[in-house]
Amino acid sequence: MSRVVDETTLRDWFAQCQESWPQAEYQLFLEHQNDPSFKRALETAYLLGQVSGIQLRIIAMLFVLEIPLEQVPEGYHSFLRQLNLLKETSNLSGAQEKTKEILRKMLLAIVEDVQTLVIILANQVVRMRHLKHEPDEIKILVAEQTRDVFAPLANRLGLSRFKWELEDEVLHYLKPQDYKLISKNLNEKRIDREVYIQSIIKEVEDLIAAEGIEGEVSGRVKHIYSIWKKMTTKGKSFEELLDVRAVRVIVKNLSDCYRVLGMVHEKWPPLPREFDDYIANPKPNGYQSLHTAVLGPQNKAIEVQIRTRKMHEHAELGVAAHWHYKESDASLSQQAKLNRVRQLLDQEANSESSKELLDKDLFGENVYVLTPNREAIELVAGATPLDFAYQIHTNLGHRCRGAKVNGRIVPLTYVLNNGDEVEILTGKNAAPSRDWLSPHLAYVKSNRTRAKIRSWFKQQAQEKNIAAGKQLLDREFSRLNLNLSPDALLKIAKRLNCNSINELHAQLGAGEVTINQFLTRLPNAQPADEPTITPDSLIRPQTQTKGNDAGVRVQGVGNLLVQMAACCKPAPPELIGGFVTINRGVVIHRKTCSNFINMIEQSPAREIDVDWGYDAEQRVTSDLMIKAHSHQDLLKEVNNLITNEQLRIIDINMKSEGNGIAQIFVTLELNHLNQLSRLIDRLSQLPFVIEAHRK
């Protein structure tokens, strides 16, 4: 699969450049056209034509030809010095530590100017194209370095065109048999696959045209390396891969993306767990697109990508997208450079390259950020502005009321990236919030920071902590519609090493015990209390299971049919009761359910003790009500947040209260109420949400 450009094509292209390139530089290249490296210089510049303007191509040729600086116009000197420094760092040694050091120095070079790295990457692509002429030991070393350094960098910069070619060439030299096998499979089935894809393209084109949507539909080329990667990581054969058959739809605007997604899902059934919304949740390198997989004609899986033209250009060109059709400035702004460093260091969900250990271990467990005075501060990876504030000075952390990152106000839960410039906003009377200690709210990452916050709360009056802890617990019980007896609460307190309920309240108020810790102790704290059952009209037949398969233990009786009541939808760790029906087995209710209480009063003999199984993993449903200020994307934003929490939506609908207020009703599937608690916390942080609670 050679992508080498023949010399005639390159020479013809170079001749055409005479009209647009500065004459002094063009004449300089003519003087060096007999140099051994001239063809490679042309090929590098030709490749850069896909992603950059004239200036970068000229610099690339000056660099590859190694023309002495005294012969080069002064405006190019700074670029060439940086490029030569990067070239020196990338001399092969084969040592793992050397490889890491190369990448570190390249990152420093990006802060100088990101365009130098684009030239280095283009040069590496051309080198890989001609690697077959090198000795075997050099082939392996260059391929390994490309795998470890250049391909990951191209990925982090969003330069997909470079990344794909580099990865394919790496596989060619490091896994030649795998490469040949996949290449052979692609070629053998190419005609059938292309006929099938063309039929799908036609159907999608007709589909969007019928709705008046303008768009381009095309088959998507799947690269050999990405196929190999999925085969190895997922343990699948070539035939089992979904996205060997892939279609891409490019539309004009964002709303059309979601409209097309809905039409595709209506046309063909979507495959479970194969939908990713990278528009709402972009990858760290800025990539945006909707990904889905559907079961198409002949029961064949098809991957579909949907994006706007702007998203597509960014996906293909990454950091170079804004250079594509116009000449760029000689350098990026300092802010843009630092942003790129951050994107480079982010670990995205699907960036597990074949050298993933290098990616994960390169910077260990630390992240490096800057103060407004440009002082570098080392923090634990995943640190937030609060971690930064407490690292500078404890009192700065205590007085923190907000933060700016790179001049932009961010939430205190913002995860800092390498190269971020952080400024802490303080208030004279500001003080720590107990929410900062809640792990699932993610205000702080460092245990050291958390210890400083706890220390502050310990210094406050014990009475205040008790009152605050009780208020915190009451609020959580109210939100989750939960009711616990004093005995049950005391048992949970003892599980948390508290000798009394007052001590539990004090520990909650001081942040020594979090609400999340409390909730996770609930399932194992429940004795065999009263159970629940409802009449047939209150039963959800689809949840019929037996005994512990439902995550419920029926006391003294085995292998009974168990169902969850639809009226109150109990979930761990609530107190539950069982009611024995004539034909439907045991129906489980909340202990506080009015239907359950009425039935027990009428038929006390049919009550049976139940509790949650200790190892129960049975998923149950729960209803949630959200009141919010209405706006165009309200439902979409709520849906995205719930999806990000990895909760399954059974049903969701919205109704207007008038005066710009809307109510959203959601039925969720979950394992435990602490999942619902976390979701309510996340929803409450949204500026347009008025309230959220369990029904």
N, C-alpha and C positions, 0 to 999 in steps of 0.2 A: 504494500500500500504506500508507494512512494509519492510524496508531495513535492519533490524536488522540481524547481522551475528550470526549464531548459535555457541555455545561454542565449539562444536567438530571441526568445521572448523577452529576456531581461535586457538585452541590447536594444531591442526595438522600444521597449518602455523607457529606457534611459534617454534615447534620442528624443522621445516626445517630451521629456522633462526640460529640455533646453528652453522651451517657450515660457515655462512658469518658474523655473529655478533662477536664483540670482546668478548672473553671468560669471562673476568672479569665482564662485564656488564651483559652478559647472565646468569652467575651464580648468580649475585645479584637479577635478576628478579625471578630466580627459588626459591630463599629464600623467596620471597614475593608472591608466586603463590597462597597462601591460603588467601591473603588479600581480603576483600569484593570488592575492586575496581579493582582487577586484570583483570577481564573479560572486564571491560570498558577500561582499559589501553591497553589491547590487541586489542580491536576493534578500538580505536583511532589510534594506530600504523598501524594496517591493512589498515585503510582508507588512512593514509598518504602514504602508499605504492603506491598509484595511482599517487602521485604528487611529491614524494621526495625520497631521498636516505636513507641509513641506519641511519645516524647520527640523522636526524630529528625524526625518529621513536623511537630511543632510548631515546632521550630527552623527547618526548611525554610520554613515559611510566614512566620515572622518575618523570615527573610532575604529571601525574594522580595518580600514586601510593603514591605521597607525601612522598617519601623516604627522610629522613633527609640529609642535605648537607654533614655532616661529613662522611656519608657512600657512598657518590657519588664521583667519580673521579673529580679532581679539574677543568678539562677542561670544565665541564658542568655547573659550578657554575653560571657563568654570565648569561647564557640562563635561568636557573631556577629562578634566582632572578627576571629577567624581567617578566617571566611567572607568578610568584607568585604576583608581583605587579599588573599585568593586572587582575589576578583573584580577587584580593582585590577590584579593581575598579568596577568590574562587579557584585558585590553583589547586589541583588535586593532591590530597595526601592520603585519602582513604580512611582517616581517623574519624570516629564518631564525634569527639569533642571539637575537632576542626570544623566538621559540618555544622554544628550548632553555632560556632563562632562566625562562620560565613553568614548565616542567616541573621544573627544579631547585627553585624556590620551593615548588611543590606537594609535592615530596618532603620538604622541611623541614617543611611543614605536617602531613604524616603523622606525623612524630615528635611533634608537639604532640597531635594526636588524629586517628585514621584516619577517624572518623565525619564530620568536616568534608568530607573528600574525597568520601565517598559522597554527601553532599548536593550538592556541586558537580557530580558526575557526573549525578545525577538531574536537576538543573536544566538541564544541557547536553542531556540526552535530550529534555526538553520543548522546549527552544529549537529543536532540530533538527526536531521535529515541526511547528513553526509557521514554519519558515524560508521557506516559499513566499511569505509576505507581505512579505519583505524585498527591497530592490533587488538586482539581479543581482550587483553587485560585493561586496555584503555576504554573499550566499549563498556565493560562492566562498571568501571569506576565512574565514567561519565553518566551512565544510565542511573546508577545508584544516587549520585549527587542530584540529578534531575528529579528523581523520585522524592528525595529528602528535602530539597531546597526550592528548586525552580517551579515545579508543578504546584506545590502548596501555595507559593507566593502568587502565582498566576490565578489560582482559585480565590485567594483572599482579596485580590484586587479586582475580581470579577471579570478577568480577561479569559472568557470561556474559549475563544478561538485558539488561544495559545495553550491553555490548560489541556484541552482535549487532545491536541496533537502531541504535546509533551508526554501525556500519560500513555497514549497509544504506542509511541516510540519506546517508552520505558518498558512496557509489557513485551514489545517485540524482542528486546535484548535480554531482559531478565527472566521472562517466562515464554521462550520461543514456541514450545509445544502448545501451550494454552492459546497463545496468539494465533497460531496456524489453525487450530481446531475451530475457534470461534469464527475466524475469517472464512474458513471453508464452509461452516454452517450458514453464515450470512450469504455467501455467494450461491450455495446450492438452492436455497429457498427464497432467493431474492425476487424472482419473477412472480411466484405465488403471493408473496408478501406484498409486493408492489401493486398487484392487481386488486388484492383485498383492500389495501390502504386507499387506493384511488376510489374504490366504491364508497368507502367511509367518508372520504373528503367530499365526494359529490353529495352524499346525504346531508352532511353538516352544512355545506354551502347552501343547499336548498332550504334547510331548516332556518338558517339565520336570514336568508333573503326573504323568506315568507314573513318574517317579523320586521322587515325593513332595517336590519342591522347591516352596516357595511363592515366587511372584514375579509381577511385573507386566511385561507385554510390550506395547510400543507402537511405532507408527511415529514416526520422529524427523524433525522439521521441519528441512530444510536451508535455511539462509539464503542470500539472493541474493549477498551479498558473498563468502561462503566458496566458493560455486560459481564466481563470477567469478575469485576468486583462484587456484583450482585450474586453471581453464581457461587462465589466462594463464601461470602458473608452470610447468605441466606440458605446455602446448601441446596440450590435449585439447579435443575438442568436447563439447557438452552431453551427447550420448548416450553418450560414452565414460566419463563419470565414474561411479565405483563407488558413491559414497555419496549419489547422488540417490535411490537406493532404500536406506533405512536403517531399522534396527530397534534398539530399546533394550530391554534386559532388566534389571530392578531386582530384586535378591534380598535375602534377609535377612542373610546373613553372607559372609565372605570365602571360605570353602571352597566355598560354592555357586557363586561366580563362576567358579572354575576347573572345577567339575563341569559347569556349563552350557557353558563353552567347549569342553570335551571332547565333549559331546553334539552341539553345533552342528557341530564339525569331523567328527564321525562321520556326521552326517546329510548334510552337503554338503561337497564337497572345498574346503579352504582355498586361497585364491589366494596364490601365492608373494610374499614380501616385503611382505605387507599386514597382518602381525600386530605389534601394539605392546602391551607390558605396562606400562601406566602405573600399575599397582598396585604392582608391585615397584620401579618407577622413576618416581615421580611427577614431573610437570612442576614447574618452579620455583614456580609459583603455587599448588601444592598439589593440582592436579587429579589424580584417580585414576580409572582405568577400564581395562577390557580392550577393545582394538579389534581386530577381525579383519574380513576380507572373504572371502566364500565364493561359490562358483558355485552359485546356486540353481536352481529349476525354470526351464525354458525357456532354460537357459544364460545367465541374467541374474545379474550380479554384485550382491551385497547386502552392505552394511556392517552389522556387528553390534557394538553396544557393550554391555558387561556390567559392572554395578557394584552396590554395596550402596546402600541408601537414604541412609545417611550420606554416602557418596561423591557421590551424585546431588545432595543438598542443597548440598554444597560446590561441586560443578561449576556449579550454577545461581546460587548466592548468594555464593560465595567468602568474603571476609573478613566478610561480613554474615551468614553462615549461622547463627551463634550468637545473632543478634538476632531471628531470624525469628518465633519463637513466644513470645518473652518480652522484657520490657523490659531493655535493657542498662544497665550502669553508665554514669555520665556520661563516663568516660574509660577507655581500655584501660590495662593495666599497661605500664610502660616497656619491659619485655621484649617484649611483644606488638607494641608500636609498632616497635621496632627489627627484629623478625622480619619485619614487613610491609615495611619499607624494603628489606630484603634481597631479599624475593620480588619486589618491584617492579623491582629493578635486574637480576635474573638474566635471562640471554638463553636462553630455552627453544628447543628444536629446531624446533618448528613455529610460532614467533611471528614469522615473517617477514611483517610487515604490508606494505601497499603503500608505506609510508614507512619501509622497513626501514633505509635509510641513517641516518635520525635515530636509530633504536634502537641501531644499531651504533656510531655516532660520538658519541653524546650525552656520554658521560663519557670519550671517548678510550680510552687504553690503561691507565687507572688505576682503582684501587679505594681507598676511604677507610674506614679502620677506627679503632677507639678503644682507647687504653690503659685500664687500670683506673682511672687518674686522669682519664679523659675527654679525653685529648689526642688530636687527630686525626693519624693517620699515613697518608701517601700511599704506596701500593704499586702494583706492576704488576698489571694485571688477571690473575686466575688465581693470585695469590699464596697461599701457605700459611702456617701458624703459624711455620715455620722462616724464611721470608722476613721475617716480622714481627720475629722475635727478632734476626736479623742486622741488620735496619734500625735497631733500637734501639741495639744494641751488639754488636760482634763476639764478645766473651766470653760474652754472654748466649746467642748462638746456639750457641757451642761447648758450653755447659753445659746446653743444652736437653734435657730428657728427656720432655717432654709438654706439653700445652696445654689450656686451657679457653677455649671460645668461648661468650659469654653465659652463663657459669656452668656450662657442661656440658663434660665431658671429651670431646675429639674426637681422632681420629688426626692425626698430623703431616702427612698428605696432604690434610687437609680444605681445600677451596677457600674462601677468605675472601670475604665479601660486604660490600657497602657497609653501614656501620652496625654491623658486628660489634664486640663488645667482647672483646678478646683478652688473656688472661693466660698467661704462659709459666711452666711448672714446671721448676725446675732441680735438678740433683744436684751434690753437691760434687765427685764424681769422674767425672761424665758427660763424654762426649767425642763428637765427630762420628762418624757411621757412614758407611762407604763406600757403603752403599745410598742415602744422600742424594744422591749424584751421578748416580744412574741415571735418565736422563730418563723411561724408561717406567714407573718406579715413582712418579714425580710427587711427590717430597718437596719440591722447590723449583721455583719458576718463574723467578726473577730470575737473570740471568747474573752479576750482582754478588754475589748470595748464593753461587752456585756457585763463583765465584772465591775467596771467603773460605774456603770449605770445602776447596777444592783447596790453598790456601796452607797450611792447617793440616796437611794430609797431607804436603805437601812438607817440612815441618819435622821430620817423623818420620824415623827411621833408614831408609836405603836398603834394608838387609837385611830390615827389617820389611815394607816395601812389596813386595819381591820374594816373600817367603814368603806374604804375604796375597794377592798377585795370582795366584800359582800355585795357592793353595788355592781362590780364586774360580773360576779356570778349570777346575780339576779337578772342582769341585762341579758346574759347568755341564755339563761333558762327561758326568759320571755321570748327571745328571738327564735329559739328552737322549740318553743311550746313544750317545755320539759318540766316534770314535777317529780321531785325526789323527797322521800321521807327523811326526817332527821337521822334515823338509824342508818339508812342507806348512805346519807351524806357523811356520817361519822366513819363508816367502813371505808369509804373512798379516801377520807382524810388520812386514815391510818395507813392505807396503801401508799400514800404520799409522805409517810413518816411524820405526820402531824398528829398530835395527841388529842386535839379537840377541834371542833368546827371553827372556834375563834382563831386558833392557830392556823388553820387552813385559810381563813379569810386574810389573816395577816400576811401569810406567805404569798397569797395571790396579789395582795396589794403592794407588797414589796418587790414583786417580780421573781421571787424565788421559785414559785410554781406558776406555770402558765396555764391558760385556759385549755390549750391543746393537750398538755400533760393531763389535766383533769379529765378531759373527755376520753382520752385513750385508756384511762383506768376504769371507766364506767362499765364496759361489758363484763369484765371479770369481777366487778363489785356487786353485780346483781344476784341476790339470792333467788331461790325458787318462789317468787311471789305470785300474786294472782295473775291468771292468764285471760285470753280473750277469744271470743268468737262472735260472728254476726249472722243474721239471717241470710238466706240465699241472695237476696237483692243487694247485699253489701259485699259480696265476695267477688274477687277477681279470679275467674277460673284459670287464667293462663299461668298463675303462680303456684298451681298445685304441685306439691312435692311431699315426700315422706320424711317424718322425723327430722333427724339432724341434717338431711339434705337441704332443708329449708333454713338451716342456721338456727333452729329452735329446738330446745330439749323439752319433751313432754314428760312430766314427772310420773314414774311408776308404770308407764305404758310405752310399748315399743311399736314402731312401724305403722303409726297412724298417719292418715292423710292430713297434711297441714297446709293451710292457706292464709295469706295475709288479707286483712280486711281492707276493702276499698274506701271505707268511710273515713278512717283515721290514718291509714298507711303507716303502721309502726316501723321503726328502724332502730338498729342498735345505737345507743345502749338504753333506750327507754324501758321503763317498767312496762311489762306486757302481761296479758292474761289470755286464757284460752276458753272458748265456748264450744261444746260438743254439739254438732248438728246431726240431723238424722241421716242425711245422704251425702254430706260434703266434708265429713271428717271434722278436724279441729280448726277453727278460725281464730287467728291471732289479732288482738286489738291492743291499743294503748290502754293502760290501766285507767286513764282519765277519760276515755271515750264515752260519751253520753249513751250511745247505742249499747255498748257493752254493759254499762251500769244498769240500764233499764232491763236488759235481757236477764242479767243475774238476779235482779229483784224478782222477776217473774218465774225464773227457773233456776234456783240456786244449785240444784243437784247437777246441772250440766256445766258448771264451772270446773275447770281443770287447771292445775298449776303448770306453768311453762316458764322457761327463761331462755335467754340467748345462749347458744352453744359457744364454748370457749374458743374453738377454732373455726367459728362460722365464717364462711366466705360468700354466703348466699347474698346476692345483690337484691336490694329492695328499692321501692320507689318512694319519693317524698315530693310534696307540693310546696312551691315557693311563690310568694307574691312580691313583686317589685313595683314600687310607685316612683315615677320619674317625670322630669320635664320632657315633654314630647319634642322630638326633632326627627329629621328625615331618616337618619341611620340608627335610630334608637334600638330597634329590634336586632339589627345586624351587630351592633357593638355588644349588646348583652349576650347574643349567641356566641360571638367570638370569645368573650371572656369565659363563658361556661365551657366552651370547647377547649380552651387553653388549660383549664383546671382538670381536663381529662375526665369529665363527667358526661354521661350519655343523656341526651335530651329525649324523653319519651313524647312530650307534647309541649308546645309553646304557642301562646296566642296573646294578643294585646287588645285592650279596649280603651277608649278615651273617656276621661271623667269630665272633659270640658276645661276651659281656662288654661289650655296648654299642658294639662296633666294627663298622663297615661298610666294604666295599670297593665303589667305583664304577668301572666300566670304561666308557670313552668312546672312540668312534672319531670323529675330527674330520677335516674337510676344510680344508687350509691351503695357502698358497703357499710358506711358508718356515719353517724351524725357529725363527727369532726370534719368530714369532707364538706358538709353543708355549712358548718360554722366558718370554715376558711372561705368558702364561696361568698357568704354574706359579708364577710370582712372586705373581700376584694370588691364586691359590688358597691359597698358603702363608701369606698374611696373614689368612685367615679363622681365627677362634679355634678352630673345631671340627675343622679339617683337621690330621691328624697328619703326613702326607707326601703328596707328589704327584710322579710321575715318568713318563717315557715308558717304555712296555713294549718 
